[in-house]
Amino acid sequence: MNSFIENSQYLTDSLISEIMGRLESESESGIAAKDIVPSMSLRDDLGMDSMQAVSLTLDLEDSLSIAIDDEDLIKLETVSDLLEIIESKLSQKNG
């Protein structure tokens, strides 16, 4: 994983595993959760379209009790982007 995740205060191993599992289930590419890396493109590598990305973020909003803004969704291109947005929202919520 990249240093951002290693230094995360809010993204625990179990939470990252949950997110990767959700990415695997939304993905059209058949990539296993354990093989998903932060640099992967949601669209190009995981085969997710914009509706799947929205569905994923809505699920994460519900399960994590966070709100992901439209501005954040626009910037959502890679797995790392998703993790950074979640980290930011969790830090705002708990900060």
KEMARSE-968015 format. One line per field, with one value per atom (N, C-alpha, C): residue number from 0; x, y, z. Coordinates in steps of 0.2 Angstrom, whole numbers. Example, Ala and Ser with C-alpha at 12.3 -4.5 7.8 and 13.67 -1.06 7.14 Angstrom:
BEGIN
nr <- c(0	0	0	1	1	1)
x <- c(66	62	66	64	68	64)
y <- c(-28	-22	-16	-11	-5	0)
z <- c(39	39	39	35	36	39)
//
This chain:
BEGIN
nr <- c(0	0	0	1	1	1	2	2	2	3	3	3	4	4	4	5	5	5	6	6	6	7	7	7	8	8	8	9	9	9	10	10	10	11	11	11	12	12	12	13	13	13	14	14	14	15	15	15	16	16	16	17	17	17	18	18	18	19	19	19	20	20	20	21	21	21	22	22	22	23	23	23	24	24	24	25	25	25	26	26	26	27	27	27	28	28	28	29	29	29	30	30	30	31	31	31	32	32	32	33	33	33	34	34	34	35	35	35	36	36	36	37	37	37	38	38	38	39	39	39	40	40	40	41	41	41	42	42	42	43	43	43	44	44	44	45	45	45	46	46	46	47	47	47	48	48	48	49	49	49	50	50	50	51	51	51	52	52	52	53	53	53	54	54	54	55	55	55	56	56	56	57	57	57	58	58	58	59	59	59	60	60	60	61	61	61	62	62	62	63	63	63	64	64	64	65	65	65	66	66	66	67	67	67	68	68	68	69	69	69	70	70	70	71	71	71	72	72	72	73	73	73	74	74	74	75	75	75	76	76	76	77	77	77	78	78	78	79	79	79	80	80	80	81	81	81	82	82	82	83	83	83	84	84	84	85	85	85	86	86	86	87	87	87	88	88	88	89	89	89	90	90	90	91	91	91	92	92	92	93	93	93	94	94	94)
x <- c(4	0	4	1	6	6	11	12	6	2	-4	-9	-10	-14	-10	-4	0	0	0	0	-7	-12	-19	-21	-25	-27	-34	-38	-45	-46	-41	-42	-39	-42	-39	-39	-35	-35	-42	-46	-52	-57	-56	-60	-57	-51	-48	-50	-50	-53	-60	-64	-71	-72	-68	-68	-66	-61	-58	-63	-67	-72	-78	-79	-85	-83	-76	-74	-74	-72	-72	-79	-84	-91	-94	-92	-94	-90	-84	-80	-83	-82	-84	-77	-72	-66	-64	-67	-66	-59	-57	-51	-53	-49	-50	-48	-52	-50	-43	-40	-33	-28	-30	-26	-27	-32	-33	-28	-25	-20	-22	-20	-22	-21	-16	-15	-20	-24	-29	-34	-36	-41	-48	-53	-59	-62	-62	-65	-60	-54	-50	-48	-46	-43	-49	-54	-59	-66	-66	-72	-78	-77	-83	-85	-92	-95	-97	-99	-101	-106	-111	-117	-114	-110	-107	-103	-99	-95	-100	-105	-110	-113	-115	-118	-113	-107	-102	-101	-101	-100	-106	-112	-118	-118	-116	-115	-110	-105	-100	-102	-106	-109	-113	-117	-122	-118	-113	-110	-105	-102	-97	-100	-107	-110	-106	-104	-101	-105	-103	-106	-101	-101	-97	-100	-97	-99	-99	-103	-102	-95	-92	-86	-81	-82	-77	-78	-85	-86	-83	-83	-80	-72	-69	-62	-60	-65	-64	-62	-56	-53	-50	-46	-42	-45	-43	-44	-41	-35	-32	-36	-39	-44	-49	-52	-58	-56	-50	-47	-46	-43	-41	-48	-53	-59	-62	-62	-65	-61	-54	-50	-52	-53	-54	-61	-66	-73	-73	-69	-69	-65	-60	-56	-61	-65	-69	-75	-77	-82	-80	-74	-71	-66	-65	-60	-63)
y <- c(-6	0	6	12	18	21	26	29	32	35	38	34	28	23	21	20	17	23	29	34	37	33	35	34	38	38	34	34	32	26	25	19	13	9	3	-3	-8	-13	-16	-17	-20	-15	-9	-4	-5	-5	-5	-12	-17	-24	-23	-20	-19	-15	-10	-6	-10	-13	-17	-23	-26	-30	-27	-21	-18	-16	-14	-13	-19	-25	-31	-33	-32	-34	-29	-23	-18	-18	-21	-21	-26	-25	-29	-33	-32	-35	-41	-43	-50	-50	-44	-43	-45	-49	-50	-45	-44	-38	-38	-44	-44	-41	-41	-39	-32	-28	-21	-17	-13	-8	-1	4	11	14	12	16	14	9	6	11	12	16	13	16	13	11	15	14	9	11	7	0	0	-6	-11	-7	-11	-12	-8	-8	-5	-1	2	8	9	15	20	26	31	29	25	23	18	14	9	13	18	22	26	28	32	27	21	16	14	13	11	17	23	29	29	28	28	23	17	12	13	16	18	24	29	34	31	26	23	19	15	11	15	20	24	30	32	38	44	45	50	53	59	62	64	61	62	67	73	78	77	80	79	81	87	89	83	79	74	68	67	62	63	70	72	70	70	69	62	57	50	47	45	41	35	35	29	26	21	18	22	25	30	36	39	44	43	37	35	34	31	30	37	42	48	52	52	55	52	45	42	44	44	47	54	58	65	66	62	63	60	54	52	56	60	64	70	73	78	76	70	67	66	64	62	67	73	78	83)
z <- c(0	0	0	-2	-2	5	6	12	15	10	13	17	15	19	25	25	30	36	34	39	41	39	40	47	50	56	57	51	51	47	42	37	40	44	48	43	44	40	38	43	42	38	39	34	27	26	19	16	20	18	15	19	18	11	10	4	-2	-1	-7	-8	-4	-5	-9	-7	-11	-18	-19	-25	-29	-26	-30	-32	-28	-30	-35	-35	-40	-47	-46	-52	-57	-64	-69	-72	-69	-71	-68	-63	-60	-55	-54	-50	-43	-39	-32	-28	-22	-18	-16	-14	-12	-18	-24	-29	-31	-28	-30	-26	-30	-27	-28	-24	-24	-31	-35	-41	-46	-45	-50	-52	-58	-61	-60	-57	-56	-62	-67	-74	-78	-79	-84	-81	-75	-72	-69	-66	-62	-66	-72	-76	-73	-69	-66	-70	-71	-74	-69	-71	-66	-62	-64	-60	-54	-56	-51	-46	-48	-43	-38	-41	-37	-32	-34	-30	-25	-26	-21	-16	-18	-13	-9	-12	-8	-2	-4	1	6	4	9	14	11	15	20	18	23	29	26	31	36	33	37	40	39	41	39	33	30	24	22	16	11	5	0	-5	-6	-10	-17	-21	-28	-31	-28	-30	-29	-24	-22	-28	-29	-34	-41	-43	-49	-49	-44	-43	-43	-42	-41	-47	-48	-53	-51	-46	-44	-37	-35	-29	-23	-25	-20	-19	-24	-23	-19	-19	-15	-8	-7	0	3	-1	2	4	0	1	7	8	14	20	20	25	27	22	24	27	25	28	35	36	43	48	45	50	51	46	48	53	52	56	64	64	71	74	70	72	76)
//
